[in-house]
Structure formats: C-alpha cells, structure tokens
Amino acid sequence: MDPPSKSWSIHTRADIIAKYEVLERVGSGAYSDVYRARRLSDNLIVALKEVHDYQSAYREIEALQILQGSPNVVVMHDYFWREDEDAVLVLEFLRTDLTSVIREAKKEGRGLSVGEIKRWMIQILNGVDACHRNMIVHRDLKPGNLLISEDGMLKLADFGQARILMEPGYDAMDENPQPYEQDTSNHESSLQNPEVFPQTDNLNQEGFCNQEQGAVSREEFFRVLDELKTKASIDDMDKDTNFQDGNTSCLATCTTSDMEDDLLKGSFTYEAEEGGDEQGGLTSCVGTRWYRAPELLYGSEDYGLEIDLWSMGCIFAEILTLEPLFPGTADIDQLSRIIDVLGNLNEEVWPGCSKLCDYRKITFSKVENPPGLEACLPNRSPDEVSLVKELVCYHPARRARAMELLQDKFFKEDPLPVPISGLRVPLTRNEPDDDGYDFNGVDFDSDMEDFSPLNITRTSTGASSRR
C-alpha cells in the first residue's frame, strides 16, 4: 500500500518543534517513526512517536488516556493530532525492554535469580491487571513491548492494537470510527479539548485506574465511555491496515530499534483490517506469532481478555528459561509446536473448540503422551511450572486472571521478590546475537487462509501436509 500523499516528517511540525528539540530518530517502520527528543520547558527526555496509521493512533491514545496513572503502563505526556497531520504521541522515554534483560542474561551465561523473576512477573501482572480491569485487551504482549526504565520499572507499551471490549469477544468501539472534530486553531493535543475528552487526571479521579480502590463498575465505566464516544466523530477510512511491519511494535516502545534483529524475524507482529461486522467482531490476525493464543491461530474472531493471559504465560516461560516457549516459523508450525507439548486440541479439553473458524481446515496427527509444559521448563520448581500452566492452557476460561495470580503463594514465599532497585537492567537494548533465533521463509500473512482441509504428518525432518 502506498503511503498517503502528505508529509510524514516531524521536523515540519511547527507546533511540535516549538516545544520539543528532536534529537535523533531511534526507530522507523512503515507506519510509525520514533524520535528521542528534549522538552524545552524542563529538559525532560521524551519519545515522540509519529504514527502514520490512523487507526493505531486512535486506539493507542484512547487506551493510554484510560490507563493514565497506572504505574506499570507507559506514560503519555501529551499528543498532537490535527485533521491533515499524523498523530504524534509524547511518551516517556524508556531505554530498554524485557527482551534485552533476557538476552543479556543468556549472553552472560547466567539465569535470572528467583527473586528477580518474581519481581518482573509481578510488574507484568500489575500492568495487565490495569488493562483488564478497564476491559482493555492489549493484543500484542511480548517481551519487546514490556519496557524498562533505568531504575527497573517495567511498563506495558505499544497499544496500537489494543481494543476496549464491551464484553468478552466484542468491541466497545465502533469498527469504523469517525474522526474527532478538530480544533482549527494551532493548538497541541486538539483531541484533548474538554468538550471531547476529559483531562486524564479526571479519568483517575473517576476511578478508571485507581490501583487502591479498584476500577469503577462496568456499568459506570461504559456509561462514561459512551458519553465520550457520542462527543467524538471520525471519517470512515478506506485503507488496508494489514501491513507487513515486522518490528513496528519495537519502534513504538520508545527505545532504540532492532529492525534487523533476527530474533523477531520469525516472530512478527501484524494486524488485518477490522471492520464492518454488525456485531463488532474482532480480527484474529493480531499479535506476535510466538505469543498468540491458539484461538487466534485457529482464526477466532470471538475472543476476549484471555488472549493476553496466554501471551503472558509464554512470556513467563521465557523469563524462566531465557528461551521462547513456542518459537514457530509459521502459523501451522506454531500450532504444531503447541500441540506437541500440550497434546491435541479437541472437545474433551476445550468444549466448543470445534467451532473455531479454521479448526476443520487443518488437522494434526494424534500426539501420544504429550510431555506437557514440565518438559519445556527443565530444572524449574513445581510452583514455577504451575504458574505457567495456569496461563498456557487451551480453554480460555481456565486461564488464571492477572489479579488472581498476584495473590498466588509463589510470590509470598522465600525467596521473596527483590526490590525494584535490585533488578539488573541493561544500559541499552542489546544488539542481536549471532546465536539468536534465526528463521527463514517467514510468511507475513496467515498461512491458514484459503486452505482446504489439511492433514499434518510429522516426519523425521519436520512436518508434511496433504489435502
């Protein structure tokens, strides 16, 4: 798809350069660019994320406004958005991410201590819990989207694929939102006009992200949200958002980019066009393959917060072993790896799974005596294995919620979680290692589409299929 015929250069934006000194571009992709910048008023270093994809910008701004004040979610200081310009989000600059923590620990030949593991997990759980209390599904949780400050604070980032759910499986927002009414004056953050959105401080006061008191009731939340939506209007966009921007989500994290990082060549992020469904159905083509829940791999468009829980379980396993749990090279290979470990997916383990969109398009040979997650987590304690099993299971309804896991005895027993100040944080994002995960022939579209039924048979050299 050719880009819109307008300037994408942040350097041409008078309203931005009047308040920020752009220092360097630290990441670039087909639909976003990220710059390190200095705020002139107080010399604060920030990240300026220029988002060229309209829908992603809308979703990210909306989610970050609701989550403002959550300690484990990236801070959006401000944003600029005018009718004829790309959105520019002003985000806190975080120098590294969980991918770098894992990679450095592996490179140095050391594991993470149990106390460190517990502290990283608790911070991830707190961030996901903040999202889910507000019915926000992130849809692209992975180590590269878990940013870390120099003092060890971990924060969820890159909400460009996030959605607000009315109920599990359905989206609260219109699939084809209309553009906000723009302020014609030369004013930053025109979307944050009080007549359009309340100030983010007011969102906190109304309890959207109050960590101590908990979120407001669902009824009250959606009542306020509906009021906000009725005050906003957006033009329909006739554009394809199924872009092949393999590491865009790393760009969005406000840290230096790993655009050539082999680690993610088999672990891309992508999202197909959503819209038009009268019931507000969601697309299954979201997230990064290694962390995608089975229901998404089978093409489900009726899913909920549980897809984030599966992703979180895969991340926890990676923290424990310093290796990705299911590093698939294609959607079929991804499913094959999962089935090899957990066993065949059928009505016995997940009643209703046969109704998944692509369930009957592809079948796998019967797996006798699957080893289970224990085989993927050698030398880990039963409590650690149990924690991962609470999340990495076929039936979405059986995945433990973040708020439940925060009360797990695992986090209350010795060794206790280290203080945040005791975490070892890399100085910068690491360069890809030669011994990283190197995959070839990655197909950036779902390889489940347009298939007649397939049967997958494992051989000594891999897997073969026949129609």
C-alpha positions in Angstrom: 0.0 0.0 0.0 1.3 3.4 -0.9 1.5 6.0 1.9 -0.8 8.9 1.9 0.3 11.9 -0.1 1.3 14.1 2.9 4.4 14.9 4.8 5.4 12.4 7.4 8.3 14.4 8.8 8.1 15.5 12.4 10.6 18.3 11.6 7.9 20.1 9.6 5.5 20.4 12.5 5.8 23.9 13.9 3.6 23.2 16.9 6.0 20.3 18.0 9.4 21.9 17.3 8.2 24.9 19.3 8.1 22.7 22.4 10.5 19.9 21.7 14.0 19.6 20.3 14.1 16.5 18.2 17.5 14.8 18.9 17.5 11.6 16.8 15.3 9.0 15.2 15.6 5.8 17.2 13.2 3.6 15.3 11.4 3.5 11.9 8.7 1.4 10.3 6.2 1.5 7.6 3.5 3.2 9.8 5.4 4.9 12.6 8.6 6.6 13.5 10.0 7.2 17.0 12.3 10.0 17.9 14.2 10.8 21.1 13.5 14.4 22.0 14.0 17.0 24.7 11.2 19.0 26.1 12.3 22.6 26.0 10.3 23.7 29.1 12.2 21.4 31.6 14.8 19.5 29.5 12.9 16.2 30.1 13.9 13.5 27.6 10.9 12.0 25.9 9.9 9.8 23.0 8.0 11.3 20.1 6.0 8.6 18.3 4.8 9.8 15.0 2.0 7.3 13.9 1.1 7.3 10.2 -1.6 4.7 10.7 -4.8 6.4 11.7 -6.5 3.5 13.4 -3.5 2.6 15.5 -3.1 6.2 16.7 -6.7 6.4 17.7 -6.5 3.1 19.7 -3.3 4.0 21.4 -4.4 7.4 22.5 -7.7 6.1 23.8 -6.1 3.3 25.8 -3.4 5.4 27.3 -5.8 8.0 28.4 -7.9 5.5 30.2 -4.8 3.9 31.8 -3.2 7.2 32.8 -1.7 6.8 36.3 -1.2 3.1 36.1 2.4 2.6 37.4 3.1 -0.3 35.0 1.8 1.3 31.8 3.9 3.7 29.7 3.1 7.4 30.4 1.7 9.5 27.6 2.6 13.1 28.5 0.8 14.7 25.6 -0.1 14.3 22.0 -0.6 16.3 18.8 -3.2 15.5 16.2 -4.7 17.7 13.6 -7.1 16.9 10.7 -4.4 17.0 8.0 -1.5 15.6 10.0 -0.3 12.3 11.6 -0.7 11.8 15.3 2.4 12.4 17.4 2.3 10.9 20.9 4.7 12.3 23.5 5.7 9.3 25.6 8.1 8.8 28.4 11.5 7.6 27.1 12.4 4.2 28.4 15.8 2.9 27.4 15.4 -0.8 27.3 12.9 -3.7 27.4 12.4 -7.2 28.7 13.9 -8.7 25.6 17.2 -7.1 26.4 17.0 -8.4 30.0 16.5 -11.9 28.8 19.1 -11.7 26.1 21.8 -10.2 28.4 21.2 -12.9 31.0 21.6 -15.5 28.3 24.7 -13.9 26.8 26.4 -13.8 30.2 25.6 -17.4 30.8 23.6 -16.7 33.9 20.0 -17.1 34.7 17.8 -14.6 36.5 17.5 -15.2 40.2 14.1 -16.3 41.5 13.8 -13.0 43.3 14.3 -11.1 40.1 11.9 -13.4 38.2 9.2 -12.8 40.8 9.7 -9.0 40.6 9.5 -8.9 36.8 6.4 -11.2 36.9 4.6 -9.0 39.5 5.2 -5.9 37.4 3.8 -7.6 34.3 0.8 -8.8 36.2 0.1 -5.3 37.6 0.3 -3.8 34.1 -2.0 -6.5 32.6 -4.4 -6.2 35.5 -4.7 -2.5 35.0 -5.7 -3.1 31.4 -8.1 -5.9 32.1 -9.8 -4.0 35.0 -10.7 -1.4 32.4 -11.7 -4.1 29.8 -8.8 -3.3 27.5 -7.2 -6.2 25.7 -3.7 -5.3 24.6 -3.4 -8.0 21.8 0.3 -7.8 21.4 2.0 -8.7 24.7 5.6 -9.8 24.2 9.0 -9.0 25.8 9.8 -6.3 23.3 6.6 -4.4 24.4 7.5 -4.5 28.1 9.7 -1.5 28.5 12.0 -0.9 31.5 13.3 2.3 33.0 16.8 2.7 34.2 15.6 2.2 37.8 13.9 -1.1 37.0 10.2 -0.1 36.5 8.6 -2.3 33.8 5.8 -0.8 31.8 3.4 -2.1 29.1 3.8 -0.2 25.9 2.6 -0.2 22.2 -1.2 0.0 22.5 -1.7 0.4 18.7 -3.6 -2.9 18.6 -5.4 -2.5 21.9 -9.2 -2.7 22.0 -11.8 -1.8 24.6 -14.3 -4.7 25.0 -17.9 -4.4 25.8 -17.9 -8.0 26.8 -15.6 -10.9 26.0 -15.4 -11.2 22.3 -17.0 -7.9 21.3 -15.5 -4.5 20.9 -16.9 -1.5 22.7 -15.8 0.9 19.9 -17.3 1.4 16.5 -15.3 -0.6 14.0 -15.1 2.4 11.6 -14.8 5.4 14.0 -15.3 8.9 12.7 -12.6 11.5 13.1 -12.8 13.7 16.1 -14.0 17.2 15.4 -10.8 19.1 15.0 -9.8 22.4 16.7 -8.9 24.6 13.8 -6.6 26.8 16.0 -2.9 26.0 16.2 -3.2 24.1 19.5 -1.5 21.0 20.6 -3.5 18.0 21.7 -6.6 19.1 19.9 -8.2 15.8 20.8 -8.0 16.6 24.4 -10.4 19.5 24.2 -12.5 19.2 27.3 -15.6 19.0 25.1 -14.2 15.9 23.5 -12.3 14.1 26.2 -11.9 14.8 29.9 -8.4 15.5 31.1 -6.5 12.4 32.0 -6.4 13.5 35.7 -10.2 13.4 35.7 -10.1 9.8 34.4 -8.1 8.9 37.5 -10.5 10.8 39.8 -13.4 8.8 38.3 -11.6 5.6 39.2 -10.7 4.2 35.9 -7.2 3.2 37.1 -7.3 3.6 40.8 -4.9 0.9 42.0 -6.0 1.0 45.6 -9.8 1.4 45.2 -10.1 -0.7 42.0 -11.9 0.2 38.8 -15.4 1.6 38.7 -18.2 -0.7 37.9 -18.5 -2.0 34.4 -21.9 -0.2 34.0 -20.5 3.2 35.1 -17.3 2.7 33.0 -19.3 2.1 29.8 -21.8 4.8 30.7 -18.9 7.4 30.8 -17.2 5.8 27.8 -20.4 6.1 25.8 -20.7 9.7 26.7 -17.2 10.3 25.4 -17.9 8.5 22.2 -21.0 10.4 21.5 -19.0 13.6 21.6 -16.4 12.4 19.0 -16.8 11.8 15.3 -14.4 10.2 12.8 -14.4 9.8 9.0 -14.5 6.3 7.6 -11.2 5.3 6.3 -10.9 3.1 3.2 -7.5 1.7 3.7 -5.8 -1.6 4.2 -4.3 -1.9 7.7 -2.8 -5.4 7.0 0.8 -4.2 6.9 4.0 -6.1 7.0 5.7 -4.1 9.6 7.7 -6.8 11.3 9.1 -4.9 14.2 6.9 -1.8 14.4 5.9 -2.6 17.9 9.6 -2.3 18.9 9.6 1.1 17.4 6.6 2.1 19.4 8.3 1.3 22.6 10.4 4.4 22.6 13.7 2.6 22.8 16.3 2.1 20.1 15.2 -0.1 17.3 16.1 -3.7 16.4 14.8 -3.5 12.9 17.4 -6.0 11.7 17.1 -8.2 14.7 17.0 -11.9 13.7 15.3 -12.7 17.0 12.0 -11.4 15.7 12.1 -12.5 12.1 10.1 -15.5 13.0 8.0 -13.5 15.5 6.4 -10.7 13.6 3.5 -8.5 14.6 0.6 -8.0 12.2 -3.0 -7.0 12.1 -5.5 -7.5 9.4 -8.2 -4.9 8.6 -11.1 -5.0 11.1 -14.5 -3.5 10.5 -18.0 -3.7 9.2 -19.2 -6.6 11.3 -22.6 -5.6 12.7 -21.7 -7.5 15.9 -18.3 -5.7 16.2 -16.3 -8.9 15.5 -12.5 -8.8 16.0 -9.8 -9.9 13.7 -7.7 -13.0 14.6 -4.7 -11.5 12.8 -3.2 -9.6 15.7 -0.3 -10.0 18.0 3.1 -11.6 17.5 3.1 -15.3 16.5 5.2 -16.7 19.3 2.8 -15.3 21.8 -0.5 -15.8 20.0 -3.2 -17.8 21.7 -4.5 -21.0 20.0 -7.9 -19.4 19.4 -6.2 -16.7 17.3 -4.1 -19.2 15.4 -7.4 -21.0 14.6 -8.9 -17.8 13.2 -11.3 -16.9 16.1 -12.9 -13.5 15.8 -14.8 -14.0 19.1 -12.3 -13.7 21.9 -11.6 -11.7 24.9 -9.1 -10.7 27.5 -7.9 -14.3 27.7 -5.6 -13.9 24.7 -3.4 -11.6 26.8 -3.2 -14.3 29.5 -1.8 -16.9 27.1 0.7 -14.3 25.9 1.7 -13.6 29.5 2.2 -17.3 30.2 4.6 -17.5 27.2 6.5 -14.5 28.5 6.7 -16.0 32.0 8.1 -19.3 30.5 10.7 -17.2 28.6 11.8 -15.4 31.7 12.3 -18.7 33.4 14.3 -20.4 30.6 15.7 -17.5 28.6 14.2 -19.2 25.5 10.9 -18.6 23.7 8.4 -21.2 24.6 6.9 -21.8 21.2 9.1 -20.2 18.5 7.0 -21.1 15.5 8.1 -20.1 12.0 4.6 -20.1 10.5 1.1 -20.4 11.9 0.9 -24.1 11.2 4.3 -24.6 12.8 3.2 -22.6 15.8 0.2 -24.8 16.3 2.3 -27.9 15.8 4.7 -26.8 18.5 1.9 -26.1 20.9 0.2 -29.4 20.2 3.4 -31.4 20.5 3.6 -30.1 24.1 0.0 -29.8 25.3 -1.5 -32.6 23.2 -4.3 -32.4 20.6 -6.9 -29.8 20.9 -10.4 -31.4 21.0 -13.8 -31.0 22.6 -12.6 -33.0 25.6 -10.0 -30.4 26.6 -11.9 -27.4 25.3 -15.7 -27.8 24.7 -16.7 -25.7 21.8 -13.2 -25.6 20.1 -14.5 -27.4 17.0 -16.5 -24.2 16.2 -13.3 -22.2 15.8 -13.1 -20.7 12.3 -10.2 -22.8 11.0 -10.5 -25.8 13.2 -11.6 -28.1 10.5 -9.3 -26.7 7.8 -6.3 -28.4 9.3 -5.8 -31.5 11.4 -2.8 -32.9 13.2 -1.8 -36.5 13.7 -2.6 -37.8 17.2 0.0 -36.9 19.7 0.6 -39.8 22.0 1.7 -39.0 25.6 2.5 -35.3 25.2 5.2 -34.2 27.6 3.4 -31.2 28.9 4.9 -27.9 30.0 7.2 -29.6 32.5 9.4 -30.7 29.6 9.7 -27.1 28.4 10.7 -25.9 31.9 13.5 -28.1 33.0 15.1 -27.5 36.4 12.3 -25.2 37.4 10.3 -25.6 40.6 6.8 -27.1 40.7 5.4 -23.7 41.7 7.0 -22.0 38.7 5.7 -24.7 36.4 2.3 -24.4 37.9 2.2 -20.7 37.4 2.9 -21.1 33.7 0.3 -23.8 33.4 -2.3 -21.5 34.9 -1.9 -19.4 31.8 -0.8 -21.6 29.0 -3.8 -23.9 28.6 -6.2 -24.4 25.8 -9.5 -23.4 27.4 -9.6 -19.6 27.6 -12.0 -19.7 30.6 -9.5 -21.7 32.6 -6.6 -19.3 32.3 -6.0 -17.5 35.6 -6.7 -13.8 35.7 -3.8 -11.4 36.5 -5.5 -10.3 39.7 -5.7 -13.9 40.9 -2.1 -14.7 40.2 -1.0 -11.6 42.1 -2.3 -13.4 45.2 -0.5 -16.6 44.4 1.6 -18.1 47.2 4.5 -18.2 44.8 5.1 -14.5 45.3 4.8 -14.6 49.1 7.3 -17.4 49.8 11.1 -17.4 50.0 13.0 -16.3 48.2 10.9 -13.1 48.1 10.8 -10.7 45.1 13.8 -8.4 45.1 13.1 -4.7 45.4 12.8 -2.9 42.0 16.1 -1.2 42.8 17.7 -4.6 43.0 16.9 -5.6 39.4 19.7 -5.8 36.9 18.8 -3.5 34.0 20.8 -3.4 30.7 22.2 0.0 29.9 20.7 -0.1 26.4 18.9 -2.5 24.1 21.4 -5.2 23.2 22.4 -5.9 19.6 21.1 -9.3 18.2 23.4 -12.2 18.9 24.8 -14.5 16.3 23.4 -17.4 18.2 19.9 -15.8 18.3 16.8 -17.4 16.8 17.2 -17.3 13.1 14.2 -18.3 11.0 13.8 -18.2 7.2 10.9 -18.0 4.9 8.6 -16.1 7.1 5.2 -15.6 5.6 3.7 -12.3 6.8 0.1 -13.4 6.1 -1.8 -16.0 8.0 -1.0 -19.4 6.4 -4.4 -20.6 7.5 -6.2 -18.6 5.0 -7.7 -20.1 1.8 -6.8 -23.6 2.8 -8.8 -26.6 2.0 -8.6 -29.1 4.9 -5.0 -30.2 5.6 -3.6 -33.1 7.5 -0.3 -32.6 9.1 2.0 -35.6 9.5 5.3 -35.4 11.4 8.4 -36.8 9.8 12.0 -37.1 10.9 12.7 -33.9 9.1 9.7 -31.9 10.0 6.1 -32.0 9.0 4.3 -32.7 5.8 0.8 -31.9 4.8 -1.7 -33.3 2.3 -5.1 -32.0 1.2 
